Amino acid sequence: MKGLKLLLSITSLLLLGVFVLDNYISIDGFIWKLIIVPIITIIPGLAAYFITKKWWSAILFTLILTIITDVYYSWISHSSVSLSSWCILLPLIVTGIVGMIEGIKIS
């Protein structure tokens, strides 16, 4: 449980840092969606899997982080809340990565 609390605090600091940075430096939407969002959602999701050893924790953590980043970016850039297809795609990518890791462990 201590590792999960550490992961949550590191992730919240990472998200806060990116959001503060976005206020001072205008980050292009293309860079935001293709580089920053996958990095700040997939890596903490996989870290949650390695800490908890439960495959569903990685998917859930990635989904929550993806929703947070989508809501933030859509609110800042469009003044409305919308979710993108990343909310489906990134948790599926994490599911594939975790499945490969589990498959390697089993065999």
SEDRENTOR-222093 format. One record per atom (N, C-alpha, C, CB): residue in three letters; x, y, z. Coordinates in steps of 0.2 Angstrom, whole numbers. Atoms other than C-alpha are relative to their C-alpha. Glycine has a CB too. Layout:
R    aa      xx      yy      zz
R   ALA       X       Y       Z
...
END
This chain:
R    aa      xx      yy      zz
R   MET       4      -6       0
R   MET       0       0       0
R   MET       4       6       0
R   MET      -5       0       6
R   LYS      -5      -6       0
R   LYS      15      12       3
R   LYS       2       1      -7
R   LYS       6      -2       5
R   GLY      -3      -1       7
R   GLY      21       9     -15
R   GLY      -6       4      -4
R   GLY       2      -6      -3
R   LEU       5      -3       4
R   LEU       4      14     -22
R   LEU      -1       7       2
R   LEU      -7      -4       2
R   LYS       0      -7      -2
R   LYS       3      30     -11
R   LYS       6       4      -3
R   LYS       0       0       8
R   LEU      -5      -3       3
R   LEU      20      34     -17
R   LEU      -1       2      -8
R   LEU       7      -4       1
R   LEU       1      -1       7
R   LEU      15      31     -35
R   LEU      -6       6      -2
R   LEU      -3      -6      -3
R   LEU       5      -5       1
R   LEU      -1      42     -33
R   LEU       3       7       1
R   LEU      -6      -1       5
R   SER      -3      -6      -1
R   SER       9      56     -26
R   SER       5       2      -6
R   SER       4       0       7
R   ILE      -4      -1       6
R   ILE      22      55     -40
R   ILE      -4       2      -6
R   ILE       5      -6      -1
R   THR       4      -2       6
R   THR       9      55     -53
R   THR      -4       6       0
R   THR      -5      -6      -1
R   SER       3      -6      -1
R   SER       0      69     -46
R   SER       5       6      -1
R   SER      -4       1       7
R   LEU      -5      -6       1
R   LEU      16      80     -45
R   LEU       1       0      -8
R   LEU       6      -2       4
R   LEU      -1       0       7
R   LEU      19      74     -63
R   LEU      -5       4      -4
R   LEU       1      -7      -3
R   LEU       5      -4       3
R   LEU       2      80     -69
R   LEU       0       7       2
R   LEU      -7      -3       2
R   LEU       0      -7      -2
R   LEU       3      96     -59
R   LEU       6       4      -4
R   LEU       1       1       7
R   GLY      -6      -3       4
R   GLY      20     100     -67
R   GLY      -2       1      -7
R   GLY       6      -5       1
R   VAL       2      -1       7
R   VAL      13      97     -85
R   VAL      -5       5       0
R   VAL      -2      -7      -3
R   PHE       5      -5       1
R   PHE      -2     107     -82
R   PHE       3       7       2
R   PHE      -6      -1       5
R   VAL      -3      -7      -1
R   VAL       8     122     -74
R   VAL       5       2      -6
R   VAL       4       0       6
R   LEU      -5      -1       5
R   LEU      21     120     -88
R   LEU      -5       2      -6
R   LEU       4      -6      -2
R   ASP       5      -2       6
R   ASP       6     121    -101
R   ASP      -2       7       1
R   ASP      -6      -5       0
R   ASN       2      -7      -1
R   ASN       1     138     -93
R   ASN       5       5      -2
R   ASN      -3       1       7
R   TYR      -6      -5       1
R   TYR      18     146     -95
R   TYR       2      -1      -8
R   TYR       5      -2       4
R   ILE      -2       1       7
R   ILE      23     138    -112
R   ILE      -6      -4      -4
R   ILE       6      -5       0
R   SER       5       2       4
R   SER      10     135    -125
R   SER       2      -7      -4
R   SER      -3       5      -5
R   ILE      -2       7       3
R   ILE      11     116    -129
R   ILE      -5      -1      -6
R   ILE       0      -5       5
R   ASP       4       1       6
R   ASP       5     112    -147
R   ASP      -5      -6       2
R   ASP       4      -1      -6
R   GLY       4       6      -1
R   GLY     -10     100    -147
R   GLY       2      -6      -3
R   GLY      -7       2      -3
R   PHE      -3       6       3
R   PHE      -1      88    -158
R   PHE       5      -3       4
R   PHE       3       2      -7
R   ILE      -5       2      -5
R   ILE      13      87    -146
R   ILE      -3      -3       6
R   ILE       5       5       2
R   TRP       4       2      -7
R   TRP       1      85    -131
R   TRP      -3      -6      -1
R   TRP      -5       6       1
R   LYS       4       7       1
R   LYS      -9      71    -139
R   LYS       4      -6      -2
R   LYS      -5       1      -5
R   LEU      -4       6       3
R   LEU       5      61    -147
R   LEU       6      -2       4
R   LEU       2       1      -7
R   ILE      -6       1      -4
R   ILE      19      63    -134
R   ILE      -1       0       7
R   ILE       5       5      -2
R   ILE       1      -1      -7
R   ILE      14      70    -118
R   ILE      -5      -5       4
R   ILE      -2       7       2
R   VAL       6       4      -3
R   VAL      -3      61    -114
R   VAL       2      -8       0
R   VAL      -6       1      -5
R   PRO      -2       7      -1
R   PRO       4      43    -118
R   PRO       5      -1       5
R   PRO       3      -3      -7
R   ILE      -5       1      -5
R   ILE      19      46    -107
R   ILE      -3       1       7
R   ILE       6       5      -1
R   ILE       2      -1      -7
R   ILE      10      53     -92
R   ILE      -6      -5       2
R   ILE      -2       7       1
R   THR       6       5      -2
R   THR      -4      39     -93
R   THR       3      -7       0
R   THR      -5       1      -5
R   ILE      -2       7       1
R   ILE       5      23     -99
R   ILE       5      -2       5
R   ILE       3      -1      -7
R   ILE      -6       2      -5
R   ILE      21      24     -88
R   ILE      -3      -1       7
R   ILE       5       5       0
R   PRO       3       1      -7
R   PRO      11      27     -71
R   PRO      -5      -6       0
R   PRO      -4       6       2
R   GLY       4       5       0
R   GLY      -1      14     -77
R   GLY       4      -7       1
R   GLY      -4      -1      -6
R   LEU      -4       6       0
R   LEU      12       1     -79
R   LEU       4       0       7
R   LEU       6       0      -5
R   ALA      -2      -1      -7
R   ALA      20       7     -62
R   ALA      -5      -3       5
R   ALA       3       7       1
R   ALA       5       3      -4
R   ALA       4       3     -54
R   ALA      -1      -7       0
R   ALA      -7       3      -2
R   TYR       0       7       1
R   TYR       4     -14     -61
R   TYR       6      -4       4
R   TYR       0      -2      -7
R   PHE      -6       3      -3
R   PHE      22     -18     -55
R   PHE      -1       1       8
R   PHE       6       4      -2
R   ILE       1      -1      -8
R   ILE      17     -11     -37
R   ILE      -5      -5       2
R   ILE      -1       7       1
R   THR       5       4      -3
R   THR       1     -20     -35
R   THR       0      -7      -2
R   THR      -7       3      -2
R   LYS       0       6       3
R   LYS       4     -35     -46
R   LYS      -7      -3      -2
R   LYS       3      -6       5
R   LYS       7       1       3
R   LYS     -14     -34     -52
R   LYS      -1       3      -7
R   LYS      -6       2       5
R   TRP       0      -3       7
R   TRP     -17     -32     -71
R   TRP      -5       5       0
R   TRP      -1      -6      -4
R   TRP       5      -4       1
R   TRP     -33     -23     -69
R   TRP       2       7       3
R   TRP      -6      -2       4
R   SER      -2      -6      -3
R   SER     -25      -9     -58
R   SER       4       4      -5
R   SER       5      -1       6
R   ALA      -3      -4       5
R   ALA     -14      -4     -73
R   ALA      -5       3      -5
R   ALA       5      -4      -4
R   ILE       5      -3       4
R   ILE     -29      -2     -84
R   ILE      -4       5       3
R   ILE      -5      -6      -3
R   LEU       4      -5      -3
R   LEU     -39       7     -72
R   LEU       3       7       2
R   LEU      -3      -3       7
R   PHE      -4      -6      -1
R   PHE     -25      19     -67
R   PHE       1       4      -7
R   PHE       7      -2       3
R   THR      -1      -4       7
R   THR     -22      23     -86
R   THR      -6       3      -2
R   THR       2      -6      -5
R   LEU       6      -3       2
R   LEU     -40      26     -89
R   LEU      -2       6       4
R   LEU      -6      -5       1
R   ILE       1      -6      -4
R   ILE     -42      38     -75
R   ILE       5       6      -2
R   ILE       1      -2       8
R   LEU      -5      -5       2
R   LEU     -26      47     -80
R   LEU      -2       3      -7
R   LEU       7      -2       0
R   THR       2      -2       7
R   THR     -32      48     -98
R   THR      -6       5       0
R   THR      -1      -6      -4
R   ILE       6      -4      -1
R   ILE     -49      55     -93
R   ILE       2       7       3
R   ILE      -5      -4       5
R   ILE      -2      -6      -3
R   ILE     -41      68     -82
R   ILE       4       5      -5
R   ILE       5      -1       6
R   THR      -4      -4       4
R   THR     -29      74     -95
R   THR      -4       2      -6
R   THR       6      -4      -3
R   ASP       5      -2       6
R   ASP     -43      74    -109
R   ASP      -4       6       3
R   ASP      -4      -6      -2
R   VAL       4      -5      -2
R   VAL     -54      84     -98
R   VAL       3       7       1
R   VAL      -4      -2       7
R   TYR      -4      -6      -1
R   TYR     -41      96     -93
R   TYR       2       4      -7
R   TYR       7      -1       3
R   TYR      -2      -3       6
R   TYR     -35      99    -111
R   TYR      -6       3      -4
R   TYR       4      -5      -4
R   SER       6      -2       4
R   SER     -52     100    -119
R   SER      -3       7       4
R   SER      -5      -5       0
R   TRP       2      -6      -4
R   TRP     -57     113    -105
R   TRP       4       6      -1
R   TRP      -1      -2       7
R   ILE      -4      -6       2
R   ILE     -42     124    -108
R   ILE       0       2      -7
R   ILE       7      -3       2
R   SER       0      -2       7
R   SER     -42     123    -126
R   SER      -6       2      -4
R   SER       4      -5      -4
R   HIS       6      -1       4
R   HIS     -60     123    -131
R   HIS      -6       2       5
R   HIS      -3      -7      -3
R   SER       5      -2      -5
R   SER     -69     128    -115
R   SER      -6      -4       1
R   SER      -2       8      -1
R   SER       6       5      -1
R   SER     -80     113    -115
R   SER       4      -7       1
R   SER      -4      -1      -7
R   VAL      -3       7      -2
R   VAL     -77      95    -109
R   VAL      -2      -5      -5
R   VAL      -3      -2       8
R   SER       1       6       5
R   SER     -75      81    -121
R   SER       5      -5       1
R   SER       0       3      -7
R   LEU      -5       6      -1
R   LEU     -66      64    -121
R   LEU       2      -2      -7
R   LEU      -3      -6       4
R   SER      -2       2       6
R   SER     -56      58    -135
R   SER       1      -8      -1
R   SER       7       3      -2
R   SER       0       7       1
R   SER     -53      41    -142
R   SER       6      -3       4
R   SER       1      -2      -8
R   TRP      -5       2      -5
R   TRP     -37      40    -131
R   TRP      -2      -4       6
R   TRP       5       6       1
R   CYS       3       3      -6
R   CYS     -48      35    -117
R   CYS      -1      -7      -1
R   CYS      -7       4       2
R   ILE       1       7       2
R   ILE     -51      18    -126
R   ILE       7      -3      -2
R   ILE      -5      -1      -5
R   LEU      -7       3       3
R   LEU     -34      16    -135
R   LEU       5      -1       5
R   LEU       2       5      -5
R   LEU      -6       0      -5
R   LEU     -22      20    -121
R   LEU      -1      -6       5
R   LEU       1       6       4
R   PRO       1       6      -5
R   PRO     -30       7    -108
R   PRO       1      -7      -4
R   PRO      -7       0       3
R   LEU      -1       6       4
R   LEU     -30      -6    -123
R   LEU       7      -1      -1
R   LEU      -4       1      -6
R   ILE      -7       1       1
R   ILE     -12      -3    -126
R   ILE       4      -2       7
R   ILE       4       7      -2
R   VAL      -3       2      -7
R   VAL      -8      -5    -107
R   VAL      -2      -7       1
R   VAL      -3       4       5
R   THR       3       7       0
R   THR     -19     -21    -108
R   THR       5      -5      -4
R   THR      -7      -1      -2
R   GLY      -4       4       4
R   GLY      -8     -28    -122
R   GLY       7       0       3
R   GLY       1       3      -7
R   ILE      -6       0      -3
R   ILE       8     -23    -113
R   ILE       0      -5       6
R   ILE       3       7       2
R   VAL       0       4      -7
R   VAL       3     -31     -96
R   VAL      -1      -7      -2
R   VAL      -6       3       4
R   GLY       1       7       2
R   GLY      -3     -46    -106
R   GLY       6      -3      -2
R   GLY      -5       0      -6
R   MET      -7       2       2
R   MET      14     -48    -114
R   MET       4      -2       6
R   MET       3       5      -5
R   ILE      -4       1      -6
R   ILE      22     -46     -97
R   ILE      -2      -7       4
R   ILE       0       6       5
R   GLU       3       6      -4
R   GLU      10     -59     -89
R   GLU       2      -7      -4
R   GLU      -7       1       1
R   GLY      -1       6       4
R   GLY      13     -71    -104
R   GLY       7      -2       1
R   GLY      -1       2      -7
R   ILE      -7       2      -1
R   ILE      32     -70    -102
R   ILE       1      -3       7
R   ILE       4       7      -1
R   LYS       0       3      -7
R   LYS      30     -73     -83
R   LYS      -2      -7       0
R   LYS      -3       4       5
R   ILE       3       7       0
R   ILE      19     -89     -86
R   ILE       5      -5      -3
R   ILE      -7       0      -3
R   SER      -4       5       4
R   SER      31     -97     -99
R   SER       7       0       2
R   SER      -1       2      -7
END
